[in-house]
Amino acid sequence: MTIETKKIYYRPKEIEQLLGIKQSTLSKQRQGKFGLPYVVVGRNPKSNRGGIILYEVSKVHDYLERKGRSTL
């Protein structure tokens, strides 16, 4: 039996490799509350720091289509 796995989330490093958007730019976009949609996993709700930043593939794809950019 084989299990087919599809990537659901990308890390910032993978976004940089795929789209050419530097990780520092992604960070500035998150701080400015604009840019690619993302989620934070493992962050204390009372904190603004820590956790793992993830970009959901389907939401990034939709965002890029709305902005008229090439998709993943």
TASULKA-V287382 format. One record per helix or strand. SS is the DSSP state (a for helix, b for strand). FROM is the first residue (numbers start at 1). TO is the last residue. If there is no record, write none. Layout:
ss->[SS & SS]
from->[FROM & FROM]
to->[TO & TO]
//
This chain:
ss->[b & a & a & b & b & a]
from->[9 & 12 & 23 & 39 & 52 & 57]
to->[10 & 19 & 31 & 41 & 56 & 66]
//
